[in-house]
Amino acid sequence: MSKILIRGAKVLGGEPQDVLIDGETITQVGTGLPAEGAEIVEAGGKVLLPGLVDLHTHLREPGREDSETVLTGTRSAASGGFTAVFAMANTFPVADTAGVVEQVWRLGREHGYCDVRPIGAVTVGLEGRQLAELGAMHESAAGVTVFSDDGKCVHDAVIMRRALEYVKAFDGVVAQHAQEPRLTEGAEMNEGVVSAELGLGGWPAVAEESIIARDVLLADHVGSRVHICHLSTAGSVEIVRWAKSRGIRVTAEVTPHHLLLTDELVRTYNPVYKVNPPLRTERDVMALREALADGTIDIVATDHAPHPHEDKDCEWAAAAMGMVGLETALSVVQETMVDTGLLDWAGVADRMSAKPALIGRAEGHGRPVSAGEPANLTLVDTAYRGPVDPAGFASRSRNTPYEGRELPGRVTHTWLRGKATLVDGKLT
């Protein structure tokens, strides 16, 4: 059927309404809408949100298909309520040419579970020495607007300045992995009381904060856009807050795991908690939540980083850094931001759909749930609460820090331009 009537949904958490989809478009929003000729989805008071947009996803293809593929990653995204993801460039080969970003883009179109917007590398091979083909990637079929060496920092100030100057010509943005490499050599976790007690190499907050401070000043000098990936410290929050007060064009993201987990978990030596940037302190977590609530931090981004079993089921020092996050992101945000009263569901829609779509210039996504808009939607059972079972993940990898942990909320339906990709919690 081309018509779908979602009946009795709380649009952005408001009063129950009906939403009629015809083809790829929302045609009516109201109460008592006629159901003639439409497939009916009984929402039963579930919350209806615009399809989520993730500005920071690792799909691993090409080159690390043992961890994830575009197909499995986008199935994972649809399961988590996402209708668009931005795929990071640290693949093999690196997405530093028009050819590689077009390959990823075409795979996304072929599989159809969500839109895939490739992120182009800032430098050739992520090596930080020479600018990649930024213009060619932007002019390619993939239409790249976001560039990042994520996994590595663009640590050379001259290269970072040149990248900001280049992308300004087409309203692009450089997304920085803020990590001064010389301050984090041998680092395995957050530098602090816990690292001292455990005898593990520390990753100091200043390694992140010093790069952010430099880059907001460079963005101000150039008049370009800079985006801070996975911001993780209270000090970073204050730098971004200061920059925004000066009118500097900076945006920032926080991951779900940095909103919930702390470095105390590293005492278990379970490599599932090893991530870059590392889990920080309770003080940092509270500062991040407050900054997301007041808008200093613009968006939530998953940093979905899948790894095969053997890369995590090993001793701490040898383990890869990263966590999967697409299928648990909304639940963690509900737990940390909605159930605590820091955000309402309209705020969640802003931080997880509208703002990431705006930063990445993802047309057709992050739009209001209203007549005439694209039918990119997700339906959430916010009353649900249950344990996380990675065995049921659509992702190829299982490296979640939440296994067995009870979290609230469950995505039951996702629609991409009116086509159901998830129905009753099952992928179509």
C-alpha positions in Angstrom: 0.0 0.0 0.0 1.2 3.5 -0.7 -0.9 5.0 2.1 -0.1 4.5 5.8 -2.1 5.9 8.7 -0.2 6.1 12.0 -3.0 6.4 14.5 -2.8 7.9 18.0 0.9 8.8 18.0 2.3 11.4 20.3 4.1 13.6 17.8 7.3 14.8 19.5 5.8 13.6 22.8 2.6 15.8 22.5 -1.0 14.9 22.5 -2.0 11.8 20.4 -2.6 12.6 16.7 -3.0 10.7 13.4 -0.3 11.0 10.7 -1.2 10.1 7.1 1.5 9.1 4.7 0.9 9.0 1.0 3.8 7.7 -1.0 7.0 9.4 0.2 5.2 12.4 1.9 3.3 13.2 5.0 0.0 14.5 3.7 -2.1 15.1 6.9 -1.5 15.5 10.6 -4.6 15.7 12.9 -7.2 13.7 14.8 -9.8 11.4 13.4 -8.2 11.2 10.0 -9.9 8.8 7.5 -8.3 5.4 7.1 -9.8 4.6 3.7 -7.3 2.8 1.5 -4.5 3.1 4.1 -2.5 0.5 6.0 -3.2 1.3 9.7 -0.4 1.4 12.3 -1.9 1.6 15.8 0.6 3.7 17.7 -1.1 3.4 21.0 0.5 6.5 22.5 4.0 5.8 21.3 6.2 8.8 20.5 6.6 9.7 16.9 9.8 11.5 15.9 11.4 12.6 12.7 13.9 9.9 11.5 17.1 10.2 13.4 20.3 11.4 11.7 23.8 10.2 12.9 26.6 12.5 11.9 29.3 10.0 13.1 29.0 6.4 12.0 31.7 3.9 11.1 30.4 1.5 8.5 33.9 0.0 7.9 33.3 -0.9 4.2 35.5 -1.0 2.1 38.2 -3.0 3.8 36.9 -4.1 7.2 33.8 -6.0 6.3 34.6 -8.4 9.1 33.5 -5.6 11.5 30.6 -4.1 9.5 29.3 -3.5 6.0 27.2 -0.8 4.6 24.3 -3.3 4.5 24.7 -4.5 8.1 25.4 -1.0 9.4 22.4 0.6 7.7 20.2 -2.3 9.0 21.5 -1.5 12.4 20.7 2.2 11.8 17.1 1.4 10.8 16.7 -0.7 13.9 17.8 2.3 16.0 15.4 4.7 14.3 17.9 6.3 12.0 17.0 7.3 8.4 20.4 8.9 7.5 23.9 8.2 8.7 27.2 9.9 7.8 29.9 7.3 7.2 33.4 8.1 8.5 36.4 8.1 6.1 38.8 5.7 8.0 38.1 2.8 5.7 40.6 0.7 3.7 41.3 2.3 1.3 40.6 5.6 3.0 37.7 7.7 1.7 40.0 10.4 0.4 39.0 10.4 -3.3 35.8 10.8 -5.3 35.9 7.1 -6.3 35.8 5.8 -2.7 33.1 8.1 -1.4 31.0 7.3 -4.5 31.4 3.6 -3.8 30.1 4.0 -0.2 27.2 6.3 -1.4 26.1 3.8 -4.1 26.2 0.9 -1.6 23.9 2.9 0.6 21.5 3.6 -2.2 21.5 0.0 -3.3 20.7 -1.4 0.2 18.0 1.2 1.0 17.7 0.9 4.8 18.8 4.5 5.3 20.5 7.2 3.4 24.3 7.1 3.6 26.2 10.3 3.3 29.9 9.6 3.1 32.4 11.8 5.0 35.5 12.6 3.1 39.0 12.5 4.6 40.7 15.9 5.3 44.1 14.6 4.4 45.5 11.9 2.1 45.5 8.6 3.8 44.6 10.3 7.1 48.3 11.0 7.4 47.9 14.7 8.2 50.4 15.9 5.6 48.6 16.8 2.5 45.0 17.9 1.8 42.8 15.2 0.2 40.6 15.9 -2.9 38.1 17.9 -1.0 36.6 19.7 -4.0 36.4 16.5 -6.1 34.6 14.7 -3.3 32.2 17.5 -2.9 31.5 17.6 -6.7 31.1 13.8 -6.9 27.8 12.0 -7.0 28.2 11.6 -3.2 28.1 15.4 -2.7 30.3 15.3 0.3 29.9 18.2 2.7 31.6 16.9 5.9 35.3 16.1 6.1 37.1 14.4 8.9 40.2 12.4 9.7 38.3 10.9 12.6 40.4 8.3 14.4 43.2 10.7 14.0 43.5 14.4 14.7 44.4 17.0 12.1 47.1 18.1 14.4 49.0 20.4 12.0 47.6 23.9 12.4 48.5 25.0 8.9 46.8 21.9 7.3 43.7 22.6 9.5 43.6 26.2 8.4 43.9 25.3 4.7 41.1 22.7 5.1 38.8 25.3 6.7 39.6 27.8 4.0 38.9 25.2 1.3 35.5 23.9 2.5 34.3 27.4 3.1 33.9 27.8 -0.7 31.0 25.3 -0.8 29.7 25.6 2.8 31.3 22.4 4.0 32.5 21.7 7.5 35.6 20.1 9.0 34.8 17.6 11.8 37.7 17.4 14.1 38.8 14.5 16.2 40.3 16.6 19.0 43.4 14.8 20.3 46.8 16.3 20.6 48.8 13.1 19.7 51.9 14.0 21.7 49.9 14.3 24.9 48.3 10.9 24.4 51.1 8.6 23.5 50.6 5.3 25.3 47.2 6.4 26.7 44.7 3.7 27.5 42.1 5.5 29.5 41.2 8.9 31.1 44.0 10.5 33.0 42.9 10.8 36.6 42.5 9.0 39.9 41.4 5.7 38.4 44.3 5.6 35.9 46.7 6.3 38.7 45.3 3.5 40.8 45.3 1.1 37.9 48.7 2.0 36.6 47.3 2.6 33.1 48.5 5.3 30.7 46.4 8.4 31.0 44.6 10.4 28.2 44.5 13.9 29.7 41.5 16.3 29.2 43.9 19.0 28.0 44.8 16.8 25.0 41.2 17.4 23.8 40.7 20.9 25.0 43.9 22.4 23.5 42.9 21.2 20.0 39.4 22.6 20.4 40.7 25.9 21.6 43.1 26.2 18.6 40.5 25.1 16.1 37.7 27.5 17.2 40.3 30.3 16.9 41.2 29.1 13.4 37.6 28.9 12.4 37.0 32.4 13.6 40.1 33.6 11.7 38.9 32.0 8.4 35.2 32.5 8.9 34.5 28.8 8.3 32.6 26.0 10.0 34.2 23.6 12.4 32.5 20.7 14.1 33.9 19.0 17.2 33.5 15.2 17.2 32.7 13.3 20.5 33.4 16.1 22.9 34.0 14.5 26.3 35.3 16.9 29.0 33.8 19.7 31.1 36.7 21.9 30.0 35.8 21.3 26.3 32.2 22.4 27.1 33.5 25.7 28.5 35.7 26.4 25.4 32.8 25.7 23.0 30.4 27.8 25.1 32.9 30.7 25.0 33.4 30.3 21.2 29.6 30.4 20.6 29.3 33.5 22.7 31.8 35.2 20.3 29.8 34.1 17.3 32.3 31.6 16.1 30.8 29.0 13.7 31.4 25.9 15.9 29.2 23.0 16.5 29.8 20.0 18.8 28.6 16.5 19.4 28.4 14.1 22.4 28.1 10.4 22.2 25.5 8.4 24.2 28.3 6.5 26.1 29.8 9.8 27.3 26.4 10.8 28.6 26.1 7.7 30.7 29.3 5.8 31.5 32.4 6.8 33.5 36.0 5.8 33.9 35.1 3.9 37.1 34.0 1.0 34.7 37.6 0.6 33.6 38.3 -1.0 37.0 36.7 -4.2 35.5 39.5 -4.3 32.8 36.7 -5.2 30.4 37.9 -4.0 26.9 34.3 -3.2 26.0 34.8 0.0 27.9 37.9 1.0 25.9 37.1 3.9 23.6 38.6 7.0 22.1 38.1 9.6 23.6 38.0 7.6 26.8 35.2 7.4 29.3 35.7 10.4 31.6 34.6 11.3 35.2 31.2 11.7 36.7 31.8 15.5 36.8 32.4 15.4 33.0 29.3 13.3 32.4 27.1 15.8 34.3 28.7 18.8 32.4 28.0 17.1 29.1 24.4 16.4 29.9 23.9 20.0 31.0 25.6 21.3 27.8 23.4 19.2 25.6 20.3 20.5 27.4 21.3 24.1 27.1 22.4 23.8 23.5 26.2 24.4 24.0 26.5 20.8 22.6 24.4 20.8 19.5 23.8 17.1 18.8 24.1 13.5 19.9 26.2 11.3 17.5 26.8 7.6 18.1 30.4 7.1 17.0 29.2 3.6 16.2 32.5 1.8 16.0 32.0 -2.0 15.3 34.9 -4.4 15.9 35.1 -8.2 15.4 35.0 -10.4 18.5 38.7 -11.1 18.5 39.6 -7.4 18.6 37.7 -7.0 21.9 37.9 -10.4 23.5 41.5 -9.9 24.6 43.6 -8.2 27.2 42.9 -4.5 27.8 46.2 -3.2 26.3 45.7 -5.1 23.1 42.0 -4.3 22.6 40.7 -2.0 19.9 39.0 1.2 20.9 35.3 1.7 20.2 31.7 0.7 20.9 28.7 0.0 18.7 25.9 2.5 19.3 23.2 2.8 16.6 20.7 0.4 18.2 21.0 1.7 21.8 21.5 5.5 21.2 17.9 6.6 21.6 17.5 4.5 24.8 20.6 6.0 26.4 19.4 9.5 25.5 16.0 8.7 27.0 17.7 7.4 30.2 20.1 10.3 30.6 18.2 13.3 29.2 14.4 12.6 29.0 13.8 10.6 32.1 16.0 13.0 34.1 13.9 16.0 32.9 16.8 17.7 31.0 15.2 17.4 27.6 11.7 16.7 26.3 11.0 14.7 23.1 11.0 17.8 21.0 14.5 18.5 22.3 15.5 15.0 21.4 14.2 15.5 17.8 16.2 18.7 17.6 19.5 17.1 18.9 19.2 13.8 17.1 17.5 14.8 13.8 17.1 18.4 12.9 20.5 19.7 14.0 22.7 16.9 12.7 20.8 17.1 9.3 21.5 20.9 9.3 25.2 20.5 10.1 25.7 17.9 7.5 23.3 19.6 5.0 21.3 16.4 4.6 18.3 17.6 2.6 15.0 15.9 3.3 16.0 14.8 6.8 15.5 16.4 10.2 12.3 17.9 8.9 9.1 18.7 11.0 6.4 16.0 11.4 3.9 18.0 9.4 2.0 17.9 6.1 4.1 18.3 3.0 7.3 17.0 4.6 9.2 13.8 3.6 7.9 10.8 5.5 11.2 10.0 7.3 9.9 8.9 10.7 10.5 6.7 13.7 8.0 5.4 16.3 9.2 4.8 19.8 7.7 2.8 22.6 8.9 5.0 25.5 7.2 2.9 28.2 9.3 -0.2 27.4 12.2 -1.1 29.6 14.4 -4.2 29.2 17.9 -5.6 29.1 20.2 -5.0 26.1 20.8 -8.2 24.3 23.5 -7.8 21.6 22.6 -11.2 20.1 19.6 -9.5 18.5 21.6 -6.7 17.0 21.5 -6.1 13.2 25.1 -4.9 13.4 27.8 -7.5 12.4 29.6 -6.6 15.7 28.6 -7.0 19.3 31.0 -4.7 21.2 28.3 -2.9 23.3 29.0 -1.7 26.8 25.3 -2.1 27.7 25.0 -5.9 27.5 22.5 -7.0 30.1 21.9 -3.5 31.3 18.2 -2.4 31.5 17.5 0.6 29.3 14.2 2.4 28.5 12.6 2.8 25.2 12.4 0.7 22.1 12.1 1.7 18.4 9.2 -0.2 16.9 8.9 1.3 13.4 11.1 3.3 11.0 10.0 4.8 7.7 12.4 6.1 5.0 10.5 8.3 2.6 7.3 6.4 3.4 8.8 3.0 3.0 8.9 0.9 6.2 12.4 -0.3 7.1 11.4 -1.6 10.6 8.0 -2.9 11.6 7.1 -4.1 15.1 10.8 -4.1 15.9 11.7 -6.3 12.9 13.6 -5.3 9.8 11.6 -5.5 6.6 
